[in-house]
Amino acid sequence: MYKNIKTSNLGSRYAVDAVAVAVFDTAGKKPKDLATLEASTVQALDRALARSEVSRAAGVVTPIHGATQRLYLLGLGQPDKRPLDAIRNAASALVRACDSAGVKSLAIHLTPALDTIPKLKLTHADAGSALGEGLSIGQLTFDAFKSDLSKSKSKTDSTSSPARDLTVLLEGSVRTAASRSLTVGLGVNTARSLAATPPNVANPRYLVNHCRAMSKKVGLKFSVIDEARAKQLKMGGLLAVGSAGSTPPAIIVMEHKPRNAKKTAGPVLLVGKAVTFDTGGYSLKPAASMDGMKYDKCGGMAVIGAMQAIAQLKLPIHVVGLVPTAENMVSEKAYRPGDIITLHNGVTVEVTNTDAEGRLILADALSYGCKTYKPSAIVDLATLTGGVVTALGSYCAGCFCHDTLLRSQLFDAGEMTGDRLWHLPLWDEHRQQMKGVHGDLVNSAGREAHPIQGAAFLSYFISKDSDHTRWNEQPWAHLDIAGVADAKSDSPPYPKGPTGFGVRLLVRMIEHWRG
């Protein structure tokens, strides 16, 4: 696929390898102001739009023949049915088609379609953002671990084409927004690539080294809480989960604090679970459930990708990213059901299920983050429970958030980026459910309210002080992304594999921060 995608201005005269024209599925209407196109291209487009079999359906890309230029029709579907998703999906399909055809320069006419719908509640900038996101998502092919024989097995296989750059010509505010989204897309693809990297490579040490190099490159302040420091800080959850891992557990710390940062009560704290492989520990998963457990690090990968993009965009908000990382394995050193461990804030936890490990490493990171940085708001992301997948499927993440301002910012960002959320309850009754018999808490209390248990457990570690009954004074959101972290089959705009869910959501929220 493409090594780099860059944008340029779409002027009155241009020479490109291909042209793409977006159209909504509206009877009798075609895009306005296509005067810059060659006459043969306009004629071919008119003939195609007059044919009933040519699709204008959302996300469908159709090559149109009969023009001197290579021409693609981008279907946007009905204008009142999630047009941003349609643009994103069409752009993802378009960049793959262009790569297969060897296209190096592409003019995209998007604003003419937008201007045909006078009541369309969609700005050119928002449309450009979705376009850039789709181009970024579509251009990634993760084949780092494929042999040359596999890469060259088919002349039509996009993985066999040599790496090249793509220049995309766009107009005005569409170009500005798309350029920004391409930067965010680099963060999304960082998250996806790390998520796809197998667990025999991407262990905790690998993630630490990656983040150290990335932070230096983009200007983030980097540090790490290694195993020795975690012992000093009494991070019993992190140490227990990672006790049998191939490399020691750690908490990766990345800080973005620009000189022009807006004054807030404290930084925004982003925390992401990164269990590089989850066997379930002694509460061993069945074989079928263990497949794909390299994706149990996707919450942390979202934070890594978001911090990369936030730094590259130089957003004027103080942001701290924490990524607790461990490998949940089985050995004579592994923690067991029945163990009682003490976490960073002094809370003791009776382990009832070693497969409820993510909340243990998150708890130590949240407690440390609250004490150290005194954040104005916290968002944590984790592939935490299968229960949220049962409840919500693979269409959105579950959101637990009592703070109305933080929740509205997250939901607004989710609707604009396609990283959609749904609000789930967290009440004092759920918190009481996590009370222990021999320890302060249990890490799992059975199947009842299963996805809520994770949020209820974590609520004991986000207090402003040691009084855990005051947890709701801290703006905090827990996002359970277990159902959306990876696509089980090709599902526009994503191919099968990790989605990078959360990167665009977090960056959009920070960019429009109201705190």
N, C-alpha and C positions, 0 to 999 in steps of 0.2 A: 504494500500500500504506500501512500504518500509519506515521505519523510517530514515534509513541512507543508502547511497550507497558509498562504498569506493573502491579503486582500489588496485591491487597487480600485481606483475610481472608474466608474463606468461612464465614459464621456460620449460625445457625439460620434466619434470615430474610434474604432478599435478593431484589431485583428486577433481572433481567438480560435482555439481548436473546436470549441463547442459553445452552444447557446442553450440555456434552459429558461422556459417561460412557465410561470405558475398560473394556474387557473382554478377558480372555484367552480363547483358543480351547480351553476345557476343558468337556467334556460335563457337562451337569447342574449347572453352577455359574454363578451370576450374582453381580454385585457386592453386597457387604453394606452395610448402614447407609446407605441412600439415603432416609432419612426426611425430609430437608430438601427433597426434590423434591415438586413438586405431584403430586396423585393422578393426574391425566391423563397426566403425563409418565411416572410409574412404570408405568402401565397400557400406554402405547404402547411403552415399553421392553420390558416382559414379552412383549408380542405379537411384537415384532420378534425377540427372542432365541429365540422358539419356532419361527421360520421358518428353514428350512434354507438358503434363498437369501440370507439376510442374513449378510454376511461378517464374521468375526472375525479375518481374516488380518492378519498383522503390517503395520502402517502404513496400513491401509485405513480411510478415514473415510467413514461412510455417514450421510446425512441420514435421520432417522426421522420419519414423518408420524403425525398423530393426537394430538399433544399441543398444549396451549395455548401452550407455550414452544417455540421453535426448538430442536430436539434433534439432536445428532450422536452417533453410536456410533464410538468409537475402537478399532479392532482392534489387539490386541497379540500375536496369534499364540500359539504354544506358549511357555509360561513358561520352558522350559529352552533356548530358542534365541535368544540375544542379545536379551533384553528391552529393554535400553537403546537399541539401534538401533531397535526397534519403537516405543518411546515417542518417540524423536527424529523418526522418519519420520512418525508419526501427527500429532505436533504441527505439523510443517512443513506437512502437507496441511491440517490444521485451520485454521491461521491464514489460509491462502489462501482457503479456503471461507468463512470468516467475513468476510473483506474483500470478497469478491464479493457477499455478502449484506448488507453495510452494518452489520454487528454492531459495536457500540461497547463492550459489556460481555459477559463470558463467564465462566460458572462451569464449572470443570473438576473432575470427580470422578475422581481417580486412585487415592487410597488405598483405596477400597473394593475395587478390582480386586486391588491388591497383597495385601490382607488375606485374599483368598479362597484364596491359595496359601501354606499354612503353612510350607513348606520352601523358599520362594523366597529365594535368596541375593541380595537386593536391598533396600537400605535406602530409606526414604522420601526421604532427602536425595539419594541417587544418582539416584533416579527423578525427583525434582524438577529436578536439574541437567540431565538429558537432556531433560526437558520444556521448560525454558527455552531450551536450545540449539536445539531444533527450532522453537520459536516465533520465535526470532531469525532463524534461517536462512531460514525460510519467508516471512518478511515483507518481505525485500529484493527490490525490483524495480529493476534498473538500466536506467533509460530516460532518463538525462540528455541523451543525444544523439539522442533521437527527437523528431520534429516533432509539433506539436499535432495535425496531420492523422492521423499514425500512432497517437498515443495515443488518439484518439477514434474509431478505425475500427470499434469494436464495442462495443455496450452491455454485453456480457458479458465484455469484456476487462478484467481487474483493473486494468490501467494507466489505465483511463478513470475509475475511481472517485476522488473527491476525497480528499485526505490527511486522516486522522483519527487519533485516539488510541484505543487499546484497553486496557480494564481487565480483567485476568484475576483471578478470585477462586479462591483455593487455600487448602488447609488446612495449618496448622502448619509442620513442617519441609520439606514439599514447597514451600510458598510461599517460605521463607527461601532454599532452594537455587535455586529458579527465579529469584528476584530477582537472585541473584549471577550466574547463568548469562546472564541478560539483559544484564548489564554486559559479560560476556565476549563475548556475541554482538555487541555494538556494535563490539568490536575485530575480530571475525571479518568483520563487514560492512564495516568500514573497509578491511581487507585485500582483500576481494572487489571493492569499488568501485574501489580504486586499481588492482587488477589488470585490471579491465575497461576502465579509462580508456585511450583509444587512444594510440599512441606519438607522434602529432603533438601531443598535449597533455601526456601524462605522460612527459616527458623527465627527465633527472637534476635539472635546475634546479627543475622542478615538484615533484619528490619532496622536495627540500631545503626548499622553501618550505612544503609541506604539513606536514612534520615539525616545522619551527620553530613554526608556529602551533599544531599539536596539542600539542607539548610544553609550550608556555606555558599552554595551556588546562588540561591535566591535572596539571601540576606536575613534569614531567621536566626535568632539566638537559640543555640542548641545545648542541651545537657541531657544526662541520662542518670536515672537512679538504678544503679546496678544491684546485684544480689547483696553485696556487702552493705551498701547504703540502705537497701530495703530492710535488712536485719536491724540496722541501727534505728530505723524509723518504725520498727515493729509492724511491718506490713505482712501480717500472717496470712492473708488471703492470697496475695501474689506469690509468696514463697511456697505455700502449700500446693497451689495449682501447678506451679512450675517445677516442683521438687523432683520429678522423674523425667523432665524434658532433656532433649539432646544438648541444648545450650541453656544457660541460666535465664530466668525471667528478668524483666526489666520494665521500667517506665520511661518512655521516650518523652522528652519535654521540648517543645518548640514554641518560641515566643516571638510575636510580631508586635513591636511597639515603635511605630514611626514618630518622628519629631512633631508632626502635625496632627497627632492623634486627638480626637475629640475628647473633651473632659467628661468622664463618666465616673460613677461611684467605684468602679473597679473594672478589670478586663472582662471580656466575654470568654468563658472557659468552655472549650470543646474537648470531650473525652470519648475515646473510641476503643472498644474491646478488640484485642488482636490475639486471639488464641490461634496459633499458627497451624495446629492440628488438634482435633478433639476426639479422642477415643471414647470419652465418657469416663475415663479413669476406671476404678474398680466397679463402678456402676456402668459396666461396659455396654456400649451401644451394639445393637445387632449389625451384622455386616452391611445390610442395605442402607441403614441409617448412617453408617460411617463414610460411605461414598460421598465425596464433595465436602468433607469437613475441613479442607484447606480454606473454604470460604467462611470459616468461623472467625476469620480475622477481618472481615469486610467493614465492620464499624470503624476499626482503627485505620484501615486503608482510606476510608472516606475522610477522616480527620487529616491524614497525611496529604491527600490530594487537595483538600480545602486549604490547608495552611500554605501549600505551595502556591496556589492560585491567589490567595489573599496577599501574599508577599509580592508576587509578580505584578499584581494590579495596584500595589501600594495603597491599599484601602486605609483611610485615616481612622482606624479603630484599633484599640489595644486588644489583642486576641492571644490567648494561650491555648496550645493544643497538647493534651496528654494522651499517650497511647500506651496503656499497660499491655504487655505482651508476654505470653507464656505458652508452653506446649503441654497439653494435658495427656499424660501418658501413664503407663502402668509399670511399676518395678517395685523392688523392696523399699525404695525411698518414697514411693507415692503416698499421698494422703489417702485416708480411708473413711468410709462411713462410720460415724461414731466419734471421730476426732473432734476435739473442741479447740478452735484456733482463736487467737486474739488479733483483731484488725487494727489498723493505724490509729483510729480514734478511741481505742480501748474497748470497743464492743466485742463481746465474745460470741462465737458462732458455732453451734453444734452441726457438724456435717451430716446431713441425712441422705445426700445424693451427690456423689462426686461429679455427676454430669450437669450439675447446676453450678458450674465453675465460673462462668463469665461474670456473674454478679459479685463474686469474691474479689476478682482482680479489679473490677470497676469500683468496688467499694473503697479499696485502698487508694486508688487514684482520685476518686471524688473527695474523700476526706482530706488527702494531702493538698489537692487543689484548692479546696475551700479555706483551709488553714493558712496556706502559703500566699495565695493571691487575693483572697477576699473578693471573689468575682461579683460583678453586678448581675450576671446571669450565667446559667450553665445549660449546655445541651450535651447529652450523652447519646451515643449510637451503638447498638449492639445487635448481633444476630443471637438474640437471647433465648427465645422460646419457640417450640413448635406450636404451642397453643395460639400464638398470634397468627400463624399461617392458617390454622383451622378456622379462626374467627374471621380473618380478612382476606385470605387468599394471597395471590401474588400481585394485587392491584394497588396496594398502598401499604405504608408502614403504620404501626400503631403508635399513637402519641399520648403520653401521660404528662399532663401539664396543668397545674392549678392556676398559674399566673396568666391572666387574660391578655396582657400586652405581649408577653413572649409568645404565647400560643398564636395570637393573631399574626405576628411577624412570621412565624414558622409556616402557618397555613397559607398566607399570602405568597410566600416564597415557593411553597410546594406547588401551588396552582400555576404559577408562572413558569416553573422549570419542569413540571411533569413529575417531580419527586413528591407524590401526593401522600397526604397523611389523613388519619382518622382518629378522632379523640376517643379515648377509653377512660373509664373512671379509676380513681384511686382515692379510697376513703379510709378513715381511721379503722373501720372494721377489717379492711384488708391488711393494714399494718399490724393489728392484733393477731391476725392469722399467722404471722411470722414469728411470734413469741416462742421462745424455746422452753424446755423443761430443765435441762442441765446447763444450758448456756443462755445468754440473753436472747439470741435468735436461732432459728434453724435456717438453713439455706434453701430448703425446699419443704413445702407443706402439703405434698400430694398433688392431685390433679385439679382440685376445685379452684376456680379463678386462676388457672395456671399462668397465663401471660401477665396478669396483674401482680402475681406474687413477686416477679422480678422487680417491678417498679416499687412495690411496697417494701421490699428488702432494701433497695438502694436509698429509699427515703430516709433511712437512719444514718446516712453518711453525707448528707448535704446541708446539715444544720450550720448556722452561723457560729454557734458555740456548742458546748457539750450537752446542752438541753435538747434532746432529740424530739421533744414534743413541739419544738418551734420550727420544724422542717419547712412548713408552708410559708415562712417569712422569706425564704430564698427563692427567687425566680429560677425555676429549673424545669427542664423537659427531658423525659426519657423516651427515646425513639427505638422501638423494637423493629428491626429491619429484616428479620429472618425470612420473610416471604418475598422480599424484593431485592435482596443482595445479589442474586444471580438469576438469569433466565434459563429455565430448563429446556427450552427449545428456541429457535429463532422467533423473536417477538419484537417487531419494529418499535423503536429504532435499533434494538440490540440484536446481535447474533447470540447464539447459545453461549452462556458463560457469564462472568461477573458484569454487573451493570454500573458500578461506581455510584450507586444510590447514595445520596447525601451530600456529595461534593457541590453540585450546583445549588442545592437547597441551602447549604450553609453559607456559600459565597454570596448568594442573592440576599440572604438575611443580613449578613454583615454589611453588604454594600448599601442596604437601605435601613440601617440600624436606627431604631428609635429607643433610646435607653436613658 
